Each structure stands twice: as structure tokens, then as C-alpha cells.
Amino acid sequence: MLKKQVMKPVFLEKLEALSRRLSDASPKKPFIEDTLNRHQAGFVGEKSLLFQFSYLPTDWLIFHDLRLHDGTHYFQIDFLIITNDSLLLLEVKNLAGRLIFDGTRQLIQERENGTRGADSPIAQTARHERQLERWLTLHDFPHLPLTSLIVLANANSYFETDHPGVLRASMLPEHLPEETGPPMPTSIRTSLMEKLLHSHQPGQPYREIRYRS
């Protein structure tokens, strides 16, 4: 059940508005356009998971695009799912071409128009796990089992990795965590749901994007 709907993030809407206001002659325009394109592609990939979510148990609680503060830093989660006994964090990548996951060091994307490197999603999800655990502790929640998956939403991609948590979107229903632990008390599930919704803080591209001169 979607508790925070899959809607265009406020960050993306403000980024689109910023792009429209910038003159094509602005030296900042190429960087803004590149950032906008990446965020738009990411949102398309996240929306594509809705079909896969139809295979999930109906009592699982799904939250899209959560931005939380762990007491020191903000962190953003594409999808957080509260199962009956644990938490599942999904990092969605909508990338085409050949994707090489070089462990926690970097992601290499090879396409016809060239090769580029990016931060490792494996390292990113590990960091988000730690931050989410700090957030839970900060708000007095008990320790909850936590699993992360990196979901590749673009069917026009080929990926290489030894990490078991990287998979295509179509394989998500077959890689969901099994419910083997004691059920999460209803009071904790309800309190956690309310606290997540209350704590979400949309990003501000005007402050977060570092312009190139």
C-alpha cells in the first residue's frame, strides 16, 4: 500500500522552473540541463516500479522519495518499504548502456556516445542504511532488520557486478525479503509511518546544486 505516493518530487519541479528561467546564453545552463535530465530520468525509472509493486503483499507500506535528516546530514531514499517484520530500502537507477559496478568505488557507464564514471550505488545504499539506522535511533525506534536493493529500471542496459543486491526491476518480486522474524508491533508500524511522513523535507535545488561558472 502506497503511503507516500509516487509523485514528481518538489525538488524536480523547482529544478524545472529554474531551468526555464535561465537564459540559453547562461554559462550555468548546460549544468542545470544535465542535472535536470538525470533527475527526470530517475523519476521515470521510479514510476516504472509501480507495476512491480502490484506483486507485493497489500499490507506492506510503501514510501516514495523520502528526504530525512539523521541529526547531522540529509539523505534521500527512492523507496522505503515497511514489511511485516523489517524495512526494505530501494535505490532505483534508470541508466542505459553497459553498467559496471566496481565494488564500492564507482559505477562505470559505457554508451555509444562515451564512458562516464559515477559514485557507487553500492556505497550509496550502505551509507543510506547507516543514516536510516541513525534516524531510527534519533526518534527512539527499536532496532529493525534492514535490507537494501539496487533496482535497475532501464531494460536497455547490461550490467556486471558481483553484488547480490543489484537486480533488474522485473526481478524485484522474486528478490523480496522473506518474513521470518516476529511481526512488527502494530503500534511501532503506525508510529513509524506517521514519523516518516512528518519528517520528510523536500530538497531545495537553489541551495543544493553547486553551479559551474
C-alpha positions in Angstrom: 0.0 0.0 0.0 1.4 3.3 -1.0 1.6 5.7 2.0 3.6 8.3 0.2 2.5 8.4 -3.4 4.8 8.3 -6.5 4.6 12.0 -7.4 7.0 14.3 -9.1 9.4 15.4 -6.3 9.2 19.1 -5.3 13.0 19.2 -6.0 12.4 18.2 -9.6 9.6 20.7 -10.1 11.7 23.5 -8.8 14.6 22.4 -10.9 12.4 22.5 -14.0 11.3 26.0 -13.0 15.0 27.1 -12.5 15.9 25.7 -16.0 13.0 27.7 -17.6 14.1 30.9 -16.0 17.8 30.6 -17.1 18.7 32.1 -20.4 20.2 29.7 -23.0 23.2 32.0 -23.0 23.8 31.5 -19.3 27.1 29.6 -18.6 25.1 27.7 -15.9 22.5 26.4 -18.4 24.4 23.2 -19.5 25.0 22.0 -16.0 21.4 22.7 -15.0 20.1 20.9 -18.0 22.3 17.9 -17.3 21.2 17.8 -13.7 17.5 18.2 -14.8 17.8 15.4 -17.3 19.3 13.0 -14.8 16.6 13.7 -12.2 13.8 13.4 -14.8 15.2 10.0 -15.9 15.4 8.9 -12.3 11.7 9.8 -11.7 10.6 7.9 -14.8 12.5 4.9 -13.5 10.9 5.2 -10.1 7.4 5.4 -11.6 8.1 2.2 -13.6 8.3 0.2 -10.4 4.6 0.7 -9.7 3.8 -2.4 -11.8 6.3 -4.5 -9.8 4.8 -3.2 -6.5 1.4 -4.8 -7.5 3.1 -8.1 -6.6 3.9 -7.0 -3.1 1.7 -8.0 -0.1 -1.0 -5.5 0.2 -0.2 -4.8 3.9 3.3 -3.6 3.1 3.7 0.1 3.4 5.5 1.9 0.6 7.0 5.4 0.8 8.4 7.2 -2.3 11.1 9.9 -2.3 11.8 10.4 1.4 14.3 13.0 2.4 15.2 12.8 6.1 17.7 14.2 8.5 19.9 11.9 10.6 20.9 14.6 13.1 23.9 15.7 11.0 23.1 15.2 7.3 20.1 14.9 5.0 19.7 11.8 3.0 17.2 10.8 0.3 15.6 7.4 -0.2 13.9 6.5 -3.5 11.6 3.9 -1.9 11.3 2.7 1.7 9.0 -0.3 2.4 7.8 -1.4 5.8 7.1 -5.1 5.6 5.5 -7.0 8.5 8.9 -7.6 10.2 11.5 -5.4 8.6 12.5 -2.5 6.4 13.4 -2.6 2.7 15.3 0.3 1.1 15.3 0.5 -2.7 17.7 2.6 -4.7 16.5 3.0 -8.3 18.8 3.6 -11.3 17.4 4.3 -14.8 20.6 4.0 -16.8 21.1 2.7 -20.3 24.2 1.0 -21.8 26.8 -1.2 -20.1 26.9 -0.7 -16.4 30.0 -1.9 -14.5 29.7 -1.9 -10.7 33.3 -1.6 -9.5 32.5 -2.6 -5.9 32.1 0.4 -3.6 34.5 2.5 -5.6 32.4 3.6 -8.6 29.9 2.9 -11.3 31.1 2.9 -14.9 28.5 3.6 -17.6 29.5 2.8 -21.2 27.4 4.1 -24.0 27.8 4.8 -27.7 28.5 8.4 -27.0 31.2 7.7 -24.4 32.0 6.4 -21.0 31.4 8.2 -17.7 32.0 7.3 -14.0 29.7 8.0 -11.1 29.5 7.4 -7.4 29.0 3.7 -6.5 25.3 2.9 -5.8 26.6 0.1 -3.6 28.4 2.5 -1.3 25.5 4.9 -1.5 22.9 2.4 -0.2 25.3 1.3 2.5 25.6 4.9 3.6 21.8 5.3 3.5 21.4 2.2 5.6 23.6 3.7 8.3 21.8 7.1 8.1 18.4 5.5 8.3 19.6 3.5 11.4 20.8 6.7 13.0 17.4 8.3 12.1 15.5 5.5 13.8 17.7 5.8 16.9 17.2 9.5 16.9 13.5 9.1 17.1 13.6 6.3 19.7 12.6 3.4 17.4 13.9 -0.1 18.3 16.4 -1.8 16.0 14.6 -3.1 12.9 16.1 -5.5 10.3 17.0 -3.6 7.2 17.7 -4.8 3.7 18.8 -2.7 0.6 18.4 -3.5 -3.1 19.7 -1.5 -6.1 17.0 -1.8 -8.8 17.9 -1.2 -12.5 14.8 0.2 -14.2 16.1 0.6 -17.7 15.6 -2.6 -19.8 18.2 -1.3 -22.3 21.1 -1.9 -20.0 23.6 -4.7 -19.4 25.2 -4.8 -16.0 28.2 -6.5 -14.5 28.5 -6.9 -10.7 29.3 -9.5 -8.0 27.0 -7.7 -5.6 23.9 -9.8 -4.9 21.7 -6.8 -4.2 21.8 -5.4 -7.7 18.9 -6.6 -9.9 16.6 -5.6 -12.8 13.2 -4.2 -11.9 11.5 -7.2 -13.4 13.2 -9.4 -10.9 12.1 -7.5 -7.8 9.1 -9.7 -6.8 11.5 -12.7 -6.7 14.1 -10.9 -4.5 11.9 -9.6 -1.8 13.0 -10.4 1.8 11.2 -13.4 3.4 9.2 -12.6 6.5 10.9 -14.9 9.0 11.1 -12.7 12.1 8.5 -11.8 14.7 5.8 -9.4 13.4 6.5 -5.7 14.0 4.0 -4.5 16.6 1.2 -2.5 15.0 1.9 0.4 17.3 5.5 0.7 16.0 4.4 0.3 12.4 1.8 3.1 12.8 4.2 5.4 14.7 7.0 4.8 12.2 4.6 5.6 9.3 3.5 8.8 10.8 7.0 9.9 11.8 8.4 9.2 8.3 5.6 11.3 6.7 6.0 14.1 9.2 9.8 14.2 8.9 10.1 14.3 5.1 11.6 17.6 4.0 11.7 18.4 0.2 15.1 19.5 -1.2 15.8 22.9 -2.5 17.8 23.0 -5.8 18.6 26.7 -5.3 20.7 25.7 -2.3 21.8 22.2 -3.1 23.0 22.5 -6.6 26.5 23.8 -7.0 26.6 25.8 -10.1 29.5 25.7 -12.5 30.9 29.0 -13.5 
